[in-house]
C-alpha cells in the first residue's frame, strides 16, 4: 500500500497508527490547517503526500 486515509478515528487508533507510520518513515498529516487526528488522518510515502491530499480533497 502506498498511502492511506481514515476519517472519524478514535484517539487511540490515531495515536497508534500515526506512531507506527512515522517510525517507518511515512508522512502523516491531516486536513489543511489542522493536525492529523480523529477528523482526518493521511499517511503515505513523503513523495506522495501532495497527490494523496488532492485525491481525498484535503488541499
C-alpha positions in Angstrom: 0.0 0.0 0.0 1.4 3.4 -0.9 -1.0 5.6 1.0 -3.9 5.5 3.4 -6.5 7.9 4.8 -9.0 7.5 7.6 -11.8 9.7 9.0 -13.6 9.5 12.3 -10.8 7.7 14.1 -10.8 7.3 17.9 -7.8 8.9 19.6 -6.2 5.5 20.4 -6.5 4.4 16.8 -4.9 7.6 15.5 -2.1 7.6 18.1 -1.0 4.0 17.4 -1.3 4.2 13.7 0.5 7.6 13.3 3.3 6.5 15.6 3.9 3.3 13.6 3.7 5.1 10.3 6.1 7.9 11.3 8.6 5.4 12.8 8.6 3.6 9.4 9.4 6.9 7.6 5.9 7.8 6.4 4.5 11.3 6.1 1.4 11.7 8.4 -0.8 14.7 8.0 -4.4 16.0 8.2 -6.6 18.5 6.5 -5.0 21.9 5.7 -4.6 24.0 8.8 -5.3 21.1 11.1 -3.2 18.4 12.8 -3.8 14.8 11.8 -6.4 13.4 14.2 -9.9 12.0 14.5 -11.4 14.0 11.8 -8.9 13.1 9.0 -5.5 11.3 9.0 -3.5 10.7 5.9 -0.3 8.5 5.8 1.9 7.8 2.8 5.4 7.9 1.5 6.6 11.6 1.7 6.8 11.9 -2.1 3.1 11.0 -2.4 1.7 13.4 0.2 0.6 16.2 -2.2 -1.1 13.6 -4.5 -2.9 11.8 -1.7 -4.1 15.1 -0.2 -5.5 16.1 -3.7 -7.2 12.7 -4.1 -9.1 12.9 -0.9 -9.9 16.6 -1.2 -7.7 17.7 1.7 -6.0 20.6 -0.1 
